[in-house]
Structure formats: structure tokens, C-alpha cells
Amino acid sequence: MTDINARIQGLVDASPVFLFMKGTPTFPQCGFSATVISILDHLGVQYDSANILEDAELRQGIKDFSNWPTIPQLYVKGEFVGGCDITKEMFQSGELKQFFEEQGVLQSA
């Protein structure tokens, strides 16, 4: 495992919900990252994040790690869930809330 892959694995393993994004949760720097943040905040999910704009190695490394070409990338319990479109579709169908509840990262209402 390369150093960047080990670093990424450490990040996703250290937090039940982790988002690789452009910007920060308080200042997202692209509309797709802002959309995912909005969904997570709406659901009340606690998450950690990394700003890939501050780290070129991380920016390319996460794309290689997940074999997914775009950012943001959402991970739950170490598992890659998807980017903005998948997260948004899952949210709109109710599947995302159910998935979070099943993973124990969101309490049922």
C-alpha cells in the first residue's frame, strides 16, 4: 500500500462518516460538495472531512483509491458510498437515511 493510500485508509477508518470534498463544511468550494454537506447536515449526521484543494497528493490519491474520478466522495464505516449524484439520489429516495440508521451513524427518529 502506498503512503497516500495508507493515509486515506487511516482517515476513512478513523471516522464513521468521512467526506473528501472541495473546501470545508463551513465553506464548501464547489456546488457538489455544498450539496452533500447540506444533505449530511439535514440528516444530522456527524462526519469528518478533508479539503482536497489543500493537498495535491490527496486530491489525486483519493481518485485512485476509490477508482472514482470526481469529488466529493462519501465514505461510511470505511465503505465508499459515492459522489454527489449518488448521495443525492439516495437521500431523495429515503435510502440514505435508512443506510445511515443501519450503519448506526444516525439515530432513528
N, C-alpha and C positions, 0 to 999 in steps of 0.2 A: 504494500500500500504506500502510495506517495505521501509526502509530508502534507500536501494540501488535502488529500483525501482523508488522512488521519485527522486533520484539523476539523474538516467538515463533519466527519463521523462523530467527533467529540462534541461538536455543537448540537447536532441533532439528538445525540444520546443524552445530553445534559438537561434538556428541556422537553416536557411532554408535547408542547406545541412550539414549533420553530418556523420562522418565516425569513427567507432570504429575499431581500427587497431592495428597491432603489429609494434611498432616503431612510428616514426613521419613522416610527409610528406617529410621532408628533409633527413631522414634516416630510411626508412622502413626496418623492420627486418624480413620480410618474402616475398617470391615472390608473394603471393596472394595480400598482402597489396600493394606491389610495383605496381602490375598490375592495381589495382583500382585507385591508386594515378595517374598513368600515364594516365589513361582514363579521370579522372576529370581534370587534367592539360591540356590535349589535347583539351578538350571541353571548357576550360577557365572558369570552374565553381569555384566560391568562396565557400569554405567549411571550417568547423572547424573539429577537430578530437580529439580523446582521445587515448592514448597509454595504451592498456590493460595490457601490460607487467609490467607496473609500479604499478599496483593496483590489487591484487589478488581478492578482493571483486568485483571490476568492471569486471574483466575477467570472473568470473563465473556468476555474476549478469546479464550481457548483454545476455548471452546464455539463461538464464532463462526468461529474459524479453521478448525476441523475439521468444522464443521456437525454436531457430536456433542454431545448435551445433558448427558452425565454425566462425572464424574471418578471414577477415574483414566483417563488417556489415555496409551497407549504408542506411541512413535514409534521406528522402526528405520531408520537411514540416511535420515532425513527423511520417511519414509513413515508415515502413520498406520496402525497395526495394529488398534487397537480399545481397548475398555474392559476391565473386569474379566471379564465373561462370555465375551467372545471370546477373551481371553488364556487364561482357564481351560480353555475347550473345546479350544483349540489345544494347550495343554500336555497335557491328558488324552489326546488322540489321538496325541501324538508329533509333531504338525505344527509346533509352536512350536520345539522343539529343532532339527528339520530346517531350518526357516526361518532360525533364528539361525546355523546352520552354513553355509547357503547364502549368507548375507549377510556371512559372515566375522567375526561378532561372538562366536562360540562355537566353540571348537576341538573337532573330533570326538574321541571317546574312543578 
